[in-house]
Structure formats: C-alpha cells, structure tokens
Amino acid sequence: MSERYVKVKVQIEQMKSFGEDAEKEGVDVEDEQVPVSSSPPASVSPDPPNITIAGRDAANTCKHRGKSRIKMGRDDKNKHTSDVSLHGSGVSAHVGRNLNKQGHERTLHIRGTGKILQGKNNENNGVTIHPSKNNQDARREDGFKLARKRRPVTVDTSKAKTSLEALKLSIKQLKWKEFPLGRRAACDIYWHGVSFHDNENVVSGQVNKFPGMIEMLRKINLSRAVRTMQELFPEEYDFYPRSWILPEECQQFSTQIRMVKENDATVNPTFIVKPDGGSQGDGIYLIRDPSDLKLMVGSQAKQAVVQEYIQRPLLIDKLKFDIRLYVLLKSLEPLEIYIAKEGLTRFCTEPYQEPCQKNLSHVFMHLTNYSLNVHSGNFVHSDSQSTGSKRTLSSVLYRLAAKGVDIKKVWSDIIALVIKTAIAVVPELRVYYQADIPPGKPGPTCFQILGFDILLMKNLKPVLLEVNSNPSMRIEHEQEVAPGVFEYVPSPVDEEVKVGVIRDTLRLMDPGSKKASISQLRAGGLEHGEEIPMEAETQERSPDEGALPSLCLKQVYPKYTKQFNYLRLVERIAAMFIRFLGVKGNMRLGPTAFRTFIRTCKLSNSNFSMASVDILYIDITRRWSGTMPDSREAGMGLQAFVEAFFYLAGRRFKSLALREQVVSLLELCEAQLESPSGVEERRSVSCSRAMPRAIKSQTLGLTNPQLNSPAPLRRAASQDYRLHQRLKPRTLRANVEN
Ligand code: ADP
C-alpha cells in the first residue's frame, strides 16, 4: 500500500464520507487518464463527497417489488424523463440499506450523528433480511415522535407519474399525509410529474414545477439564455460549448467554421447536433463539416442546436462519462438554489477515441446516455457504486482524489457552473411566473428539482451539456428477465439518491419550517473570484426533525451571493420588462408599453426620436417572432427586449464595453423609475397589443440599417474571435497529463 494511498485513505475516513467500495478500489485501479500530481493529494473536506458509500445487495433486497411487463419499445416511455437511472449511489439515506455484499456484514451510518452500527445479515429465500431493522425503526420512531406534533403536511400525489414511488417513500419517512387521488380541499404541496399545469386551478400551497421551466430548458432556449450571458460575461460563461441554433443560424455556422479552418489548418473541430426537444440521445449525431447537417424532416426545417463537440473528455477506465447532478431551485425571488451532495455518473460502453470520420457514428463511444448504453452488450450492471456503467459521483471523485486531483477545485467549479446557469435562465422564468401567478394571486408558489448533465474535460473543467426539467426520479430499472420480457426491478441505489433528494426537498419546502427566512438573511459568502470552499454543511434541520438524516441538499445560493450577484444583470432588465408589461398575465410588451418605458426612463432625445423608438420596436419584435414559433402572443418578448436594451445601451454609452454599457443604462433607468415622475408614469402603463396607426405608416418598409440582421444572428456573428479561441486546443492544467 503506497504512502499516498494511506494519506488519501486517512483523509477520506476523516470525512466519514466514503465507504467500502471506493476504498477497496483505491489507487490500484489503472487509470492512465487521470494524472498523479507530485504534490500531496487534495485534502478532501466533507462537502461534495459528504457521502457514505456502502456496499449493497441490489439483486436481493428489492426483488419482491419487481413488476413484469412486455417491452413496448422506447416510445412508450415518458418523453419528459430523460434518464432512467440504474445503478445509483448511496447518499444520506443510509438508515436501512447499507449492505456489504461480501461479508454480509452491515454497516449502518446514521447521517448527522457520525454513528456507525454494525450487524450481520441474514438471507432468507433470496430476500435479504435486515437483522437490526428493529433498531433502525426504533431510532427512526424516536425521531419521528419528536418530529411532528402539528398537523401533518398534506401532499397531492395524483399527478406524480414516474416519481410516485420515490415520493411515497419520502412522505412516509416524513410522516406526512399523502393524497394519491387528489383532494377536494387544498393540499400544502402538489407533486407534478411533468409540468406546472398538470393540475389546473391550484391557487394555494406549493407546486414542484415552475411555469415555463420545460420551455426554458429546451436546448434552443437554454443556448440562447446562456449566450446572452456569454455576451456580457464571456469568461464566466465559458463552461457552455459554443452553439448555433438551427435552422436560423445555419449560414453563420457554415461561414464561421470555414473561416476558422482557413485561419488555422490544424484546427479540425467536430460538432454535435441535438434536436431541440430531444432527450435520451434521440436524434443526436456528430459531424465534422457543416455540409453534413440534416436540416429537414420531410418538408419541415428541423429545430436543433449544433454545438462544439468536447473532443477531450476526462476518461476513466478509458471510457467517457458524464455527471448527473440534482439541483433544487427553491425559489426565484429571492433566488435560492440547493445542490445534492451526491450525484450519478453515466459511462459509455465503448472505449473512447477522439472523433474521426470512422468513429463518428459510434454512439456507445461518444454518448453517455444510460438509455442508449444499456442496449450495448458491454453495459455493466454492477452492485458496486464505484464500478460498472453507472457509478456514484462520490466514487468518481474519490478516485480522482486518490490520483492527486484537486477535487475541491472541481466541486467548486461545478457549483459555480450551476449557479451561473440558474442566473441565466431565471430572468425568463420570472416572466413566465408572473404570467401564471401574477402578483396579487394568492398562489401557489413553486420549487423544482432539476437534473444538470455535466461533462468533465480532460483538464478537469466542467462543461454544461444540458439541464433536464424533469430528471428521472424512477427508483426502478428495467431488466430483461427472458428474451423480450422486461421487468421493472427496484434499484436500491437509485432509491437512496432519489428518495434522499425528494425527501429533503420536501423538508426544505415544509410550510411549517421557518428556515427559509433564515437562509435568506444569511446571504453573503465569498468575494468574486474566490474558490467555493468545501466546508462541512451547516446543520439546516429544525429541532422538530428528530433523527432524520442531515440534509443531502446543500444551499449554494444565497450562500454565495457576494460571489455571483454581479452576474444578475439580465434579471434586472427582466424586472424592468415585467414592470412595463402592465397587464397581469402578459408575457409580451406591446408598442405603447415600450414607448412608455422609453419615455419614463428618458431614453429618447433629439438624436433618438420616438419615431426611431417605434422602428426599433418593430424591427426587433419582427425578427424575434420569427425565431419563436411557439410563442403564445404577439409583441416583444423578454429576449427581444434584452436585445433592444443592449442596443439602447450601446447608443447611449458608446465608449464603454458592452457590460459597462448595460450596467450604466440599468442604473440610469432604475434611477428614473424610482423618481416621483417614474412612479407616476408607470401607473399609466397601457399594454395595447394593437400597433398604433401612426407607427405602422412610419415604419412600413423601413428598417434600421444597424439592425438589419436578425438579432440572434448578429450576436452569433460578433463572436467569431471567441469561437476561434475556443476551438483551438485548450491549455491543460499543470497537474494533468495529456
Ligand atoms: P439528450 O437530452 O438527448 O440526452 P444531451 O445534450 O444530454 O442530449 O446529449 C446527449 C449526450 O451526448 C450527452 O450525455 C453527452 O454524452 C454527449 N454530448 C452532448 N453534448 C456534447 C458536447 N458538446 N461535447 C461532447 N459530448 C456531448
């Protein structure tokens, strides 16, 4: 056993975070990809891997819950669930399910107490019996006696769909009350399987989906939202691969790639094409030349994103993998974000090679989707959390730590990526929110669990692949028990991760809890640019939660407000946009409201007349309406308004860089809005959807020469230089071998 191994092992044990599987593996495992730094291994502190890994007996523990069915093909799956988890991880919900397969000796970690109980397993007819189950139950009972003397929280689970099983277990653990068929009276919490609108007419309580989240996280909209942030903060948002939106940016894509190749013959990028509403890898393909784009489905243009392909991912066991991280968006206003301390990693099933013409179609080499790889003959269903084709994030981080990788930095980068992504999508979500739940409407309020898919590059930089609005919360996986006959088999590790995430989400949303306001007051954190520490989680449970495990969700916002607040510029623009929407339920600004905005903020003058304002409105609105075919109403949407705002900022503060221009204009507008005349003017906002006759006649046939390319296209074109930089081979960090 090497000295380094001992050091790492001691550190990990100090964390009380890792279990037998990972330890057994240690550094003996050959991994040519992950370099060993000459410095001592990262001192691992409890946070990301604040996770107890324990062995388990997947096959035996839950077979009794299996359900047979004949496979219907992939189409019968819920399209909104983008990943079916198989071998999952063990996070905090260890009470009751930590089984060491080899010795049948059980280690029971009670999270938050640091206590470890041990006992022997008995097996009976293939069903594992937990000998000290009574102990566990007794402990849990004690906790629960304390837990809840008040009226139990009520949960409507009638629309929970595939998350139902995990939800039921969570509710049971919390001793809350489930209403599987709904309830005539209002419930405290409504758990929806797909969207905010699954139950109509909910006017109180809390719903586990935000209005507009599905729309916002479609690939095109996410790309647009991140792109806006990239314009303002190119360095902060370099975690998202360069993307073009099809079909509208097809020409830009071709031109830019040709230019890049002409400028530097050594650059030979690959691109990945993803259908806009796709999931589970459906319809995805790789190309090396823009002429290989498949732009049409029948006579219709395909809506898709074409994206720079990350050619050099970090490999483990020579395989590409990605990370699924669960993130709770607890509230939009104030912004509150939690990250689950345990996640999953999904592995490819064919050894990775950098893309070349010959291997472009090898999906098992390039795509990490479980739903694809499970069909490969090489898929490994493993009972261990640190081997096989699906592993825990902690086991992967452990392995990297053992190789000398600074996993604190990796985790800190991942948290930053999550917060920045949330900051990119929140502005538009606020617009959807006020449309469905306008101020003055009693409720409901919303929260949502999101699934972030993240790839680690070879230089350990995390890259955002996508965010799933409906990550699979299934705790069963499909298994072929006889040719063509599939059975849903419970997956204990999925159960541990996902029940933990759902249960702790519910705890955080407990209407009786006073923690929300406390966490809001605690806003603060680090200065901009500081690394996010992996300090131990502060105990966020209330005294009445008894012996429940400590939360597996870590608050990252407002905790790190200081570090990230400066990024929330578009949100300030959105706040202004919403103020001028005027009529409840609108998502689009009419021409009169836009004029009112300009007048109230005193943005017109002799150089920029109200006629020019009208032209600006028409130009921008017309272009954006063409790019948003599914838009609900006519008028100027938020993205178009942001475009207009950037344009106005550029006019007004010519000598500054874009970010400073926008900040200056925001300050100017906000000051005007707070002035007595601003407040008065806002009261009279009218949101006429009709185009005033005068504007129509003024603008017919006119276009503003500075705006004559579609706004999103103009933005894309302005980034050639950055694209070129991005497509060049990246500088690797010092401690990483090539
Ligand atoms: P889907 O929603 O269909 O799963 P994703 O965006 O998650 O679409 O992509 C599917 C898979 O393709 C990912 O899990 C990842 O393995 C791979 N992938 C996606 N984007 C990239 C990229 N830019 N570079 C490298 N691999 C990628």
Boltz pocket constraint, residues with backbone or C-beta under 6 A from the ligand:
constraints:
  - pocket:
      binder: B
      contacts: [[A, 82], [A, 241], [A, 272], [A, 274], [A, 278], [A, 279], [A, 280], [A, 281], [A, 282], [A, 284], [A, 307], [A, 308], [A, 309], [A, 310], [A, 311], [A, 322], [A, 366], [A, 367], [A, 368], [A, 369], [A, 453], [A, 455], [A, 465], [A, 466]]
      max_distance: 6.0
